[in-house]
Amino acid sequence: MRFVLPSPRRSRHPLVRALSLLVGVAVIGVLLVFGLVVVSVLLVGGGLLLALRQWTRGRDAKRTAAGVHKPEVLEGEFVVLRQTGPAAH
């Protein structure tokens, strides 16, 4: 089964052709502007997110330098398991 679109009938009137051309260019322009707005919002948002991460990272570094100690050792209760068999040697 083939799906065939009907061929669009082009008007012969020059004013209708010019108007359809202008409408097409306007639609493409609106889509282009919308795409540029979306891209700029994403770029600005990403830049702000990176700046916020760097800013909080800098504040954390100042806190550790100021004497707030972050433990480097994980404390807890652990069980030592002995390995038996040929791999134990």
N, C-alpha and C positions, 0 to 999 in steps of 0.2 A: 504494500500500500504506500503510495507516494503522497506527501503533503505538499500541495502547490498553493502558494499565495497568489491571489489575483493581482495582475499587474496594475499599478496605479495609473489612473488616467490623467495625463497632464493637460492642463487647460491651455488653450491656444491664445487666450486673451493676455496681452503683455502686462496689463496692470495686475492681474491675478498672479502671474508668474513673479513679478517684482515683489508683490506683497508676501507671497509664500517664501521667497528668498529672504526677505527681511525678518519674517517670523522665525525661520530656521536659524538665521544668524543670531537673533535675540535669544533663542532657546540655548544655543551653544554658549553664548556669552554668560547667561545666567548659570549654567552648569559649571563653566570654568570658574566664575567668581565663587560659587558655592564650594567647589573643590579646593580653591586657594584658601578660603576661610577655614575649612576643616583642617587642611595641612598646617596652617599657621597656628591654630588652636592646639593641635597635637605637639608642634615644635615648642611653643611657649610653655605648655603644660609639662613636657618632658624636661625642659630647661629648668623650670621652677622646682620640679621634683629632684633633679640632680643637685641644684643649689641647696635645697633643704636638707638632703642627705649629707652633703659636705659640711653644712653648718652644724648639724647635730653631731657629726663625727668629730668636728673640731671642739665642740663643747665637751664631749666625752673625753677627749684627750686632755683637755684642761682639768677636768675633774680628777682623772687619774694622776696627773702631775701635781695636783693640789693636795693629795693625800688620801683621797678616797680609794681604798684598796679593793681591787677585784681579785677574788681568789683564783689562783691558777691550778689548784689541786681540787679534784672532785672528791668530796668527803662522803662516806657511806660505809655500809657493811658489805664485805665481799667474802665469798667462799672460794678457797683454792681447790680446784679439781685436779686430781692426780691422773696422769695419763698412763694407762696400762696397755700392755701389748708390745708388738715389735717396734712401733714407732717411738717408744719411750726412750730408747737408747740413744 
